[in-house]
Amino acid sequence: MSWDVCIVKFENVYENVEDISNDDAEPLVLGAVEEIHRAISDVFTGTDWSDPAWGIWDGDDGSIEFNVGDGAETTSVMLHVRAG
């Protein structure tokens, strides 16, 4: 199985995804890319950041690709999860 998960933070709290587009809300900055790399690597030890925009973690039960973009800061983290 695979899942695509997008992590974003908004100023307002939303109960439904549809409400976000109705509000024209812009995502807040999650942090500097280096901070995001460290936070992910603390949990997913061994994540390969050879390409700073894409972290790749391989585990016994699956893999996750983390897309953090190529800027100095990021407003989202996209996870491409493949696991059983």
Buried (B, 14 or more C-beta within 10 A) or exposed (E): EEEEEEBBEBEEEEEEEEEBEEEEBEBEEBBEBEEBBEEBBEEBEEBEBEEEEBBBBBEEEEBBBBBBBEEEBBBBBBBBBEEE
